[in-house]
């Protein structure tokens, strides 16, 4: 009979690409992973790995086993969910991946409600960019991900991951000015003239997220549709750092409305053409999505999202 733990290691190699990555993800040593996969080869009696330079690739027979391993892991996850559902108390750990603005706007209240209504549920939260978090949830590093999707820019989809919408929020052009302390510059912003539209920022310095982020791609496209290439002088995924650069008059940027939950904007927010909105959603593996702890987490997140909408 095949060893399930070794089958999982083979699938992890398919998902993560290298023995070192598998070892890091599962807290093993690379030599231990190699030994276990060698034992699996002996069990099945056919080669499973082929050396390609410094890396190893899977043989066609290994690919067959990987497909079966995925089904076995899904079946085990469904069994765990059914077992948990049979209990009278909602318990267990939910590993949640979340991007920054959702972590700031949704998670504090959600964690308070979960602690009150579901005291035996443990939430472990990690900040991740949505594209990475969706992949890592599919790879079983997380149980639930809160992710985002910009208009006309579909978030990645992975087999076996569901998708449930939480809320939407408006995206604004953020420029210096606003409440006291918000970096108001007499006569407008540095660079000359007051900004009234996206086109007026053509000669301004911009702050955006690093290349590769969906928000960055969407922001660049918005500027190009307005007739100019943005002068991106500052790159940071930290929205709080972006806000400070805009407050101080050093940059302009595009800012989602959710980031201002619970506080007054300290920059001037202008509507964009078409009044675009970002979609915020959760994803979980379908095999484990009915686990009571995950259902409880989603229910509380939906409740929290309605409060801040």
C-alpha positions as a printed NumPy array, in Angstrom:
array([[  0.   ,   0.   ,   0.   ],
       [  1.27 ,   3.482,  -0.88 ],
       [  2.285,   5.807,   1.926],
       [  0.033,   8.909,   1.912],
       [  2.714,  11.097,   3.475],
       [  5.142,  10.266,   0.668],
       [  2.462,  10.878,  -1.945],
       [  1.95 ,  14.301,  -0.409],
       [  5.676,  15.029,  -0.72 ],
       [  5.52 ,  14.127,  -4.399],
       [  2.595,  16.51 ,  -4.921],
       [  4.437,  19.217,  -2.991],
       [  7.383,  18.818,  -5.361],
       [  5.04 ,  19.249,  -8.318],
       [  3.501,  22.376,  -6.732],
       [  6.668,  24.034,  -5.4  ],
       [  9.219,  23.003,  -8.004],
       [ 12.302,  22.182,  -5.916],
       [ 13.245,  19.852,  -3.091],
       [ 14.471,  22.841,  -1.074],
       [ 11.092,  24.586,  -1.403],
       [  9.276,  21.436,  -0.281],
       [ 11.594,  21.103,   2.694],
       [ 11.035,  24.731,   3.708],
       [  7.247,  24.513,   3.337],
       [  6.953,  21.335,   5.413],
       [  9.782,  22.069,   7.864],
       [ 11.83 ,  19.084,   6.704],
       [ 15.452,  18.867,   5.606],
       [ 16.057,  18.47 ,   1.836],
       [ 17.802,  15.155,   2.507],
       [ 14.734,  13.853,   4.374],
       [ 12.498,  14.786,   1.446],
       [ 14.849,  13.017,  -0.972],
       [ 14.929,   9.888,   1.202],
       [ 11.159,   9.711,   1.454],
       [ 10.718,  10.139,  -2.294],
       [ 13.337,   7.424,  -2.899],
       [ 11.314,   5.091,  -0.67 ],
       [  8.183,   5.963,  -2.664],
       [ 10.014,   4.983,  -5.858],
       [ 10.817,   1.606,  -4.303],
       [  7.161,   1.157,  -3.302],
       [  5.842,   1.751,  -6.819],
       [  8.761,   0.079,  -8.608],
       [  9.228,   2.727, -11.284],
       [ 11.342,   5.914, -11.509],
       [  9.467,   9.01 , -10.316],
       [ 12.156,  11.676, -10.562],
       [ 14.532,  12.636, -13.333],
       [ 17.539,  14.929, -12.876],
       [ 17.544,  17.987, -15.131],
       [ 20.676,  19.99 , -14.4  ],
       [ 20.526,  20.911, -10.714],
       [ 16.799,  20.321, -10.506],
       [ 14.601,  17.262, -10.591],
       [ 11.506,  16.81 , -12.74 ],
       [  8.65 ,  14.359, -12.437],
       [  8.306,  11.376, -14.757],
       [  4.937,  10.642, -16.44 ],
       [  4.33 ,   7.951, -13.799],
       [  4.941,  10.519, -11.046],
       [  2.407,  12.855, -12.677],
       [ -0.204,  10.083, -12.458],
       [  0.498,   9.659,  -8.761],
       [  0.313,  13.425,  -8.203],
       [ -3.2  ,  13.515,  -9.681],
       [ -4.292,  10.737,  -7.33 ],
       [ -2.526,  12.351,  -4.375],
       [ -4.513,  15.568,  -4.905],
       [ -7.749,  13.579,  -4.837],
       [ -6.688,  11.728,  -1.68 ],
       [ -5.79 ,  14.961,   0.109],
       [ -9.134,  16.487,  -0.891],
       [-10.955,  13.404,   0.418],
       [ -9.096,  13.648,   3.723],
       [ -9.937,  17.339,   4.006],
       [-13.629,  16.621,   3.349],
       [-13.534,  13.888,   5.996],
       [-12.065,  16.328,   8.522],
       [-14.788,  18.857,   7.661],
       [-17.526,  16.237,   8.107],
       [-16.059,  15.189,  11.439],
       [-15.868,  18.773,  12.664],
       [-19.469,  19.358,  11.534],
       [-20.643,  16.498,  13.736],
       [-19.429,  18.295,  16.866],
       [-21.623,  20.664,  18.866],
       [-18.88 ,  23.278,  19.276],
       [-17.075,  25.129,  16.509],
       [-13.367,  24.573,  17.042],
       [-10.118,  24.489,  15.115],
       [ -7.495,  26.699,  13.522],
       [ -8.071,  28.754,  10.386],
       [ -4.965,  30.044,   8.6  ],
       [ -5.959,  33.265,   6.86 ],
       [ -3.985,  35.178,   4.216],
       [ -5.043,  38.801,   3.774],
       [ -3.854,  41.877,   1.88 ],
       [ -3.087,  45.104,   3.711],
       [ -6.206,  47.251,   3.326],
       [ -8.457,  44.331,   4.268],
       [ -6.197,  43.571,   7.233],
       [ -6.643,  47.155,   8.404],
       [-10.349,  47.579,   7.678],
       [-11.902,  44.15 ,   8.22 ],
       [ -9.745,  41.964,  10.419],
       [ -9.683,  43.888,  13.737],
       [-13.496,  43.881,  14.118],
       [-13.775,  40.378,  12.65 ],
       [-11.261,  39.   ,  15.158],
       [-13.143,  40.676,  18.021],
       [-16.445,  39.113,  16.934],
       [-14.849,  35.703,  16.364],
       [-13.271,  35.812,  19.805],
       [-16.652,  36.589,  21.349],
       [-18.921,  34.284,  19.3  ],
       [-16.483,  31.444,  18.524],
       [-13.962,  31.398,  21.379],
       [-12.592,  27.97 ,  20.446],
       [-11.65 ,  29.021,  16.9  ],
       [ -8.037,  30.085,  16.527],
       [ -7.25 ,  32.506,  13.699],
       [ -3.692,  32.713,  12.372],
       [ -3.39 ,  35.711,  10.04 ],
       [ -0.572,  36.452,   7.596],
       [ -0.342,  39.45 ,   5.275],
       [  0.165,  38.423,   1.664],
       [ -0.343,  39.984,  -1.738],
       [ -3.546,  38.517,  -3.274],
       [ -1.913,  36.807,  -6.265],
       [  0.576,  35.007,  -4.01 ],
       [ -2.034,  34.216,  -1.365],
       [ -4.421,  32.557,  -3.827],
       [ -1.641,  30.26 ,  -5.034],
       [ -0.552,  29.454,  -1.495],
       [ -4.121,  28.644,  -0.46 ],
       [ -4.387,  26.253,  -3.397],
       [ -1.027,  24.776,  -2.293],
       [ -2.505,  24.252,   1.232],
       [ -0.38 ,  26.823,   3.055],
       [ -3.572,  28.674,   4.063],
       [ -7.188,  27.685,   4.647],
       [ -8.8  ,  30.963,   3.618],
       [ -7.66 ,  33.993,   1.649],
       [ -9.111,  37.484,   1.441],
       [ -8.198,  38.77 ,  -2.007],
       [ -9.026,  41.604,  -4.384],
       [ -9.851,  42.049,  -8.039],
       [ -9.598,  45.273, -10.001],
       [-12.022,  46.174, -12.813],
       [-11.065,  44.415, -16.025],
       [ -8.217,  42.566, -14.298],
       [ -9.272,  39.048, -13.298],
       [ -7.589,  37.561, -10.243],
       [ -5.89 ,  34.168, -10.808],
       [ -8.078,  31.071, -10.56 ],
       [ -6.893,  27.699,  -9.324],
       [ -8.686,  24.349,  -9.552],
       [-10.582,  23.446,  -6.409],
       [-10.705,  27.008,  -5.009],
       [-14.129,  28.596,  -4.575],
       [-14.819,  32.333,  -4.595],
       [-17.33 ,  34.283,  -2.48 ],
       [-17.707,  38.053,  -2.816],
       [-17.353,  40.071,   0.388],
       [-17.809,  43.662,  -0.741],
       [-16.736,  46.297,  -3.232],
       [-15.126,  49.671,  -2.676],
       [-14.494,  52.723,  -4.801],
       [-11.049,  53.608,  -6.122],
       [-10.164,  57.296,  -5.96 ],
       [ -7.41 ,  59.55 ,  -7.153],
       [ -5.619,  60.673,  -3.975],
       [ -3.843,  64.037,  -4.051],
       [ -2.356,  66.294,  -1.373],
       [ -4.825,  68.356,   0.627],
       [ -7.797,  67.555,   2.821],
       [ -8.005,  67.546,   6.6  ],
       [ -5.496,  69.534,   8.704],
       [ -2.163,  67.725,   8.676],
       [ -2.951,  66.29 ,   5.254],
       [ -0.187,  68.111,   3.437],
       [ -2.172,  70.965,   1.91 ],
       [  0.019,  73.119,  -0.28 ],
       [ -1.011,  76.78 ,  -0.804],
       [ -2.333,  77.306,  -4.333],
       [ -2.519,  73.563,  -5.003],
       [  0.093,  70.795,  -5.137],
       [  3.77 ,  70.926,  -6.121],
       [  4.163,  71.023,  -9.885],
       [  1.771,  73.869, -10.575],
       [ -2.   ,  74.153, -10.661],
       [ -4.743,  72.455,  -8.747],
       [ -5.585,  68.87 ,  -9.616],
       [ -9.186,  68.386, -10.696],
       [ -8.908,  65.196, -12.763],
       [ -6.617,  62.274, -13.511],
       [ -5.298,  64.04 , -16.62 ],
       [ -4.048,  66.901, -14.422],
       [ -1.508,  64.53 , -12.802],
       [  0.454,  63.903, -16.001],
       [  3.402,  65.966, -14.76 ],
       [  3.224,  64.826, -11.118],
       [  5.291,  62.27 ,  -9.256],
       [  3.349,  59.07 ,  -8.553],
       [  3.474,  56.408,  -5.855],
       [  2.317,  52.915,  -6.796],
       [  2.697,  49.338,  -5.662],
       [  5.639,  47.363,  -7.113],
       [  5.397,  45.908, -10.604],
       [  3.544,  42.611, -10.776],
       [  0.736,  43.679,  -8.451],
       [ -2.729,  43.84 , -10.001],
       [ -3.24 ,  47.301,  -8.52 ],
       [ -0.069,  48.542, -10.256],
       [ -1.142,  47.215, -13.638],
       [ -4.613,  48.704, -13.235],
       [ -3.24 ,  52.099, -12.125],
       [ -0.873,  52.299, -15.095],
       [ -3.684,  51.437, -17.49 ],
       [ -5.921,  54.1  , -15.927],
       [ -3.227,  56.722, -16.501],
       [ -2.654,  55.596, -20.083],
       [ -6.37 ,  55.801, -20.806],
       [ -6.187,  59.388, -19.519],
       [ -3.486,  60.119, -22.095],
       [ -0.166,  59.928, -20.244],
       [  2.491,  57.588, -18.868],
       [  2.728,  57.986, -15.069],
       [  6.031,  59.145, -13.604],
       [  6.302,  56.451, -10.903],
       [  9.084,  57.653,  -8.635],
       [  8.05 ,  55.763,  -5.514],
       [  7.175,  52.072,  -5.203],
       [  5.814,  50.499,  -2.026],
       [  3.183,  47.905,  -1.177],
       [  2.61 ,  49.674,   2.155],
       [ -0.527,  51.81 ,   1.79 ],
       [  0.312,  53.741,   4.95 ],
       [  3.619,  54.785,   3.37 ],
       [  1.75 ,  55.743,   0.198],
       [ -0.628,  57.927,   2.213],
       [  2.257,  59.727,   3.928],
       [  3.913,  60.483,   0.579],
       [  0.653,  61.917,  -0.728],
       [ -0.129,  63.833,   2.501],
       [  3.286,  65.468,   2.418],
       [  2.79 ,  66.699,  -1.145],
       [  5.455,  64.465,  -2.651],
       [  3.231,  62.243,  -4.781],
       [ -0.227,  61.411,  -6.053],
       [ -1.707,  57.929,  -6.195],
       [ -4.797,  55.773,  -6.529],
       [ -6.329,  54.777,  -3.225],
       [ -9.1  ,  52.258,  -2.412],
       [-11.871,  53.542,  -0.178],
       [-11.534,  50.69 ,   2.307],
       [ -8.235,  52.066,   3.609],
       [-10.13 ,  54.966,   5.235],
       [-12.446,  52.755,   7.294],
       [-12.869,  54.256,  10.749],
       [-11.008,  57.484,  10.04 ],
       [-11.271,  60.727,   8.079],
       [ -9.256,  60.904,   4.848],
       [ -6.133,  63.037,   5.236],
       [ -5.752,  63.563,   1.484],
       [ -8.107,  64.925,  -1.142],
       [-10.016,  62.151,  -2.929],
       [-11.267,  62.712,  -6.472],
       [-13.624,  60.498,  -8.46 ],
       [-12.175,  58.624, -11.427],
       [-13.859,  58.307, -14.839],
       [-16.546,  55.628, -14.693],
       [-16.292,  55.543, -10.883],
       [-14.478,  52.161, -10.799],
       [-14.862,  49.793,  -7.87 ],
       [-12.589,  47.058,  -6.598],
       [-14.067,  43.66 ,  -5.658],
       [-13.011,  41.988,  -2.42 ],
       [-13.664,  38.262,  -2.052],
       [-12.69 ,  35.192,  -0.062],
       [-11.45 ,  31.876,  -1.442],
       [-11.053,  28.495,   0.2  ],
       [-10.444,  24.987,  -1.055],
       [-13.796,  23.435,  -1.906],
       [-12.778,  20.262,  -0.083],
       [-12.54 ,  22.109,   3.238],
       [-14.915,  25.005,   2.684],
       [-17.671,  23.399,   4.773],
       [-15.493,  23.059,   7.858],
       [-17.443,  24.862,  10.607],
       [-14.492,  27.053,  11.607],
       [-14.088,  28.283,   8.023],
       [-17.836,  28.857,   7.692],
       [-17.785,  30.84 ,  10.946],
       [-14.856,  32.945,   9.76 ],
       [-16.571,  33.721,   6.474],
       [-19.858,  34.565,   8.162],
       [-18.15 ,  37.016,  10.497],
       [-16.158,  38.575,   7.647],
       [-19.383,  39.091,   5.681],
       [-20.954,  40.693,   8.728],
       [-17.953,  42.974,   9.18 ],
       [-17.89 ,  43.912,   5.484],
       [-21.527,  45.008,   5.656],
       [-20.699,  47.301,   8.569],
       [-17.924,  49.114,   6.704],
       [-19.581,  49.19 ,   3.268]])
